[in-house]
Amino acid sequence: MSSSGPRLTSIRSLDGFCQYCLCLLTDPRYFLTLVAYIIVGDAVLTQLIIRFIPYTEIDWETYIYQLELYLGGERDYAMIEGPTGPLVYPAGHLYIHQVLYAITSHGTNLKTAQQIYGLLYIASLCLTCAIYRKSSNIPNWVLILLPLSKRLHSIYVLRLFNDCWEVLGSQAAVLAFASGNDALGVLLFSAAISVKMSALLYLPGILVVLFRRRGMLFTMVSVAGLVLAQVALGWPFLQGNSRSYLKLAFEFSRQFLYKWTVNWRFVSEETFLSTAWSRSLLTLHLATLVAFGFTWCRHDGGVVSVISRGIRKPVSSPSLVPLTADHVATILFTSNLIGIAFARSLHYQFYSWYAYHLPFLAWRTRYPVPIKLVLLLGIEYAWNVYPSTPLSSGGLCAANLVLLAGVWLGDQEGKGVPSRTDVSHT
């Protein structure tokens, strides 16, 4: 028997394996197969991290201490404090940790807590993959970038930050809006706000989506529903001391410590703490939102036309073109990125707010692939430098702004958004 037979079989097997790998990375029909591999692989990686890398205590003990004051009957937010400071999150944060308190033996069983946050991490990854799938405009291989963040794993399973719960609610809301289920999206978004008010960074984009797709009346009802939901969740504390609850849980003028900032280390502490600096950042934030807001409606004849049609027919959609899933996700992720780019201060756990969005947004730019990867690597690097330096924070701000500029010059409404001409011909 010729020895070339086994060798030929081996070559064919290798060729088949390479072809399969190529399909996984490039063929949309293999998207879900690649997702399955990534989720299983990242679940294994997460377990290894929990097993071999020591947990670092930062805020978990404070969460538990504050919760015990609540369970003891305290309803005045001004009186609920812990080792690292006062309670500065809405009521949903307390309700979630009340459940965790019961599951983790009053907060003492850290391994169980880490396993819960490991599941939370995987759930967030699954939602992200679902959003990418819904958009149908992201190359398969880009998914491989999602589980590579060292800092993101740390935020979830080595630090147990409450930001992770807000991210879960926000991601679920984005998926609901992208799927056209706006009522569910509003409900999930409200749940995210109830954990941490950072979710409000999505609000401008959500208002654009709701107004264009459902009309003025639905948008107003949704906003009223958001407010009422927060009132209902915070009612025990609003009764106890409404002023302290609103001031602490939704404090927009909070003063951050310079030593913890990740993004503005290259400015002096005096500048960082000044009122003029915070007002400048707020002005830039609002101006950038307005600029993007005008372009988000360009396929509908412009923002003035959209608002005019919405006012004339408040119960009807003023949009002349359908909002695709990719369009919606791009608007919401960009809204969030704008808020992060001009935030007064970013702490290390805040990376979770947009880490999952970065590959998506990078592929909404028209930069060459090497530039996209350099941007993502630069952002990841900056979030892993501790303590931050003028170089790392300057690099982070530059990368965020370059990414935002790339979205502005690229596909800021998502790819394949139909024009009014396209619609009129169907």
DABELNOR-V102340 format. One record per backbone hydrogen bond with DSSP energy under -1.0 kcal/mol. NH is the residue of the N-H (numbers start at 1). CO is the residue of the C=O. E is the energy in kcal/mol with one decimal. If there is no record, write none. Layout:
{{NH & CO & E} {NH & CO & E}}
This chain:
{{5 & 2 & -1.2} {7 & 3 & -1.1} {8 & 4 & -2.6} {9 & 5 & -2.3} {10 & 6 & -2.3} {11 & 7 & -2.3} {12 & 8 & -2.5} {13 & 9 & -2.3} {14 & 10 & -2.5} {15 & 11 & -2.7} {16 & 12 & -2.4} {17 & 13 & -2.2} {18 & 14 & -2.7} {19 & 15 & -2.3} {20 & 16 & -2.0} {21 & 17 & -2.5} {22 & 18 & -2.3} {23 & 19 & -2.1} {24 & 20 & -2.3} {25 & 21 & -1.9} {26 & 22 & -1.6} {27 & 23 & -2.3} {30 & 27 & -2.4} {31 & 28 & -1.5} {34 & 30 & -2.4} {35 & 31 & -2.3} {36 & 32 & -2.1} {37 & 33 & -2.0} {38 & 34 & -2.6} {39 & 35 & -2.7} {40 & 36 & -2.3} {41 & 37 & -2.7} {42 & 38 & -2.8} {43 & 39 & -2.1} {44 & 40 & -2.0} {45 & 41 & -2.3} {46 & 42 & -2.7} {47 & 43 & -1.9} {48 & 44 & -2.0} {49 & 45 & -2.2} {50 & 46 & -2.3} {51 & 47 & -2.2} {52 & 48 & -2.5} {53 & 49 & -2.2} {56 & 158 & -2.2} {63 & 59 & -2.6} {64 & 60 & -2.3} {65 & 61 & -2.6} {66 & 62 & -2.8} {67 & 63 & -2.2} {68 & 64 & -2.3} {69 & 65 & -1.4} {70 & 66 & -1.8} {71 & 67 & -3.1} {72 & 68 & -1.4} {73 & 70 & -1.9} {74 & 69 & -2.2} {79 & 76 & -2.1} {80 & 77 & -1.4} {82 & 85 & -2.3} {85 & 82 & -1.5} {87 & 80 & -2.1} {92 & 194 & -1.1} {93 & 90 & -1.3} {93 & 194 & -1.2} {95 & 91 & -2.0} {96 & 92 & -2.2} {97 & 93 & -1.9} {98 & 94 & -1.6} {99 & 95 & -1.3} {100 & 96 & -2.1} {101 & 97 & -2.2} {102 & 98 & -1.4} {103 & 99 & -2.0} {104 & 100 & -2.5} {106 & 101 & -2.6} {108 & 105 & -1.2} {109 & 104 & -2.7} {110 & 108 & -1.5} {113 & 109 & -1.7} {114 & 110 & -2.9} {115 & 111 & -2.0} {116 & 112 & -2.2} {117 & 113 & -2.3} {118 & 114 & -2.0} {119 & 115 & -2.1} {120 & 116 & -2.2} {121 & 117 & -2.3} {122 & 118 & -2.2} {123 & 119 & -2.6} {124 & 120 & -2.2} {125 & 121 & -2.2} {126 & 122 & -2.6} {127 & 123 & -2.2} {128 & 124 & -2.2} {129 & 125 & -2.5} {130 & 126 & -2.1} {131 & 127 & -2.2} {132 & 128 & -2.5} {133 & 129 & -2.5} {134 & 130 & -2.4} {135 & 131 & -2.1} {136 & 132 & -1.3} {141 & 25 & -1.8} {142 & 139 & -1.4} {143 & 140 & -2.0} {144 & 141 & -1.4} {145 & 142 & -1.7} {146 & 143 & -1.4} {148 & 145 & -1.2} {153 & 149 & -1.4} {154 & 150 & -1.9} {155 & 151 & -2.4} {156 & 152 & -1.7} {157 & 153 & -2.2} {158 & 154 & -1.4} {161 & 155 & -1.6} {164 & 161 & -1.3} {165 & 162 & -1.3} {166 & 162 & -1.2} {167 & 163 & -2.4} {168 & 164 & -1.8} {169 & 165 & -2.0} {170 & 166 & -2.5} {171 & 167 & -3.0} {172 & 168 & -2.3} {173 & 169 & -2.0} {174 & 170 & -2.6} {175 & 171 & -2.3} {176 & 172 & -2.1} {177 & 173 & -2.8} {178 & 174 & -2.8} {179 & 175 & -1.6} {180 & 177 & -1.3} {181 & 176 & -2.3} {182 & 180 & -1.3} {185 & 181 & -2.1} {186 & 182 & -2.5} {187 & 183 & -1.8} {188 & 184 & -2.7} {189 & 185 & -2.5} {190 & 186 & -2.2} {191 & 187 & -1.8} {192 & 188 & -2.0} {193 & 189 & -2.3} {194 & 190 & -1.8} {195 & 192 & -1.2} {196 & 192 & -1.9} {199 & 196 & -1.6} {200 & 197 & -2.1} {201 & 198 & -1.9} {202 & 199 & -2.0} {203 & 200 & -1.3} {206 & 202 & -2.2} {207 & 203 & -2.7} {208 & 204 & -1.8} {209 & 205 & -2.3} {210 & 206 & -3.0} {211 & 207 & -2.6} {212 & 208 & -2.4} {213 & 209 & -2.3} {214 & 210 & -3.0} {215 & 211 & -1.0} {217 & 314 & -2.7} {219 & 215 & -1.7} {220 & 216 & -2.6} {221 & 217 & -2.5} {222 & 218 & -2.4} {223 & 219 & -2.3} {224 & 220 & -2.3} {225 & 221 & -2.4} {226 & 222 & -2.3} {227 & 223 & -2.2} {228 & 224 & -2.7} {229 & 225 & -2.4} {230 & 226 & -1.9} {231 & 227 & -2.1} {232 & 228 & -2.7} {233 & 229 & -2.4} {234 & 230 & -2.1} {238 & 234 & -2.4} {239 & 235 & -2.4} {240 & 236 & -1.2} {241 & 237 & -2.9} {245 & 241 & -2.0} {246 & 242 & -2.5} {247 & 243 & -2.2} {248 & 244 & -2.3} {249 & 245 & -2.8} {250 & 246 & -1.3} {260 & 257 & -1.2} {261 & 258 & -1.1} {262 & 346 & -2.4} {267 & 264 & -1.5} {272 & 268 & -2.6} {273 & 269 & -2.1} {274 & 271 & -1.0} {278 & 274 & -1.6} {279 & 275 & -2.4} {280 & 276 & -2.0} {281 & 277 & -2.2} {282 & 278 & -2.2} {283 & 279 & -2.4} {284 & 280 & -2.4} {285 & 281 & -2.5} {286 & 282 & -2.6} {287 & 283 & -2.7} {288 & 284 & -2.4} {289 & 285 & -2.1} {290 & 286 & -2.4} {291 & 287 & -2.3} {292 & 288 & -2.6} {293 & 289 & -2.8} {294 & 290 & -1.9} {295 & 291 & -1.3} {296 & 292 & -2.6} {298 & 295 & -1.7} {300 & 297 & -1.5} {301 & 298 & -1.3} {302 & 297 & -2.2} {306 & 302 & -2.0} {307 & 303 & -2.7} {308 & 304 & -2.4} {309 & 305 & -2.5} {310 & 306 & -2.4} {311 & 307 & -2.2} {312 & 308 & -2.1} {313 & 309 & -2.2} {316 & 313 & -1.7} {319 & 212 & -1.2} {328 & 324 & -2.4} {329 & 325 & -2.6} {330 & 326 & -2.3} {331 & 327 & -2.1} {332 & 328 & -2.5} {333 & 329 & -2.7} {334 & 330 & -2.3} {335 & 331 & -2.3} {336 & 332 & -1.9} {337 & 333 & -2.4} {338 & 334 & -2.6} {339 & 335 & -1.5} {340 & 336 & -1.9} {341 & 337 & -2.9} {342 & 338 & -1.4} {343 & 340 & -1.3} {350 & 347 & -1.8} {351 & 348 & -1.3} {352 & 349 & -1.4} {353 & 350 & -1.9} {354 & 351 & -1.4} {355 & 351 & -1.6} {358 & 354 & -1.1} {361 & 357 & -2.6} {362 & 358 & -2.7} {363 & 359 & -1.7} {364 & 361 & -1.8} {365 & 362 & -1.0} {372 & 368 & -2.1} {373 & 369 & -2.4} {374 & 370 & -2.2} {375 & 371 & -2.4} {376 & 372 & -2.2} {377 & 373 & -2.6} {378 & 374 & -2.7} {379 & 375 & -2.3} {380 & 376 & -2.3} {381 & 377 & -2.6} {382 & 378 & -2.2} {383 & 379 & -1.8} {384 & 381 & -1.4} {393 & 389 & -2.8} {394 & 390 & -1.9} {395 & 391 & -2.4} {396 & 392 & -2.1} {397 & 393 & -2.5} {398 & 394 & -2.3} {399 & 395 & -2.6} {400 & 396 & -2.6} {401 & 397 & -2.2} {402 & 398 & -2.7} {403 & 399 & -2.5} {404 & 400 & -2.3} {405 & 401 & -2.7} {406 & 402 & -2.2} {407 & 403 & -2.0} {408 & 404 & -2.2} {409 & 405 & -2.3} {411 & 364 & -3.3} {412 & 410 & -1.1} {414 & 411 & -1.9} {423 & 419 & -2.0} {424 & 420 & -2.3} {425 & 421 & -1.1} {426 & 423 & -1.5}}
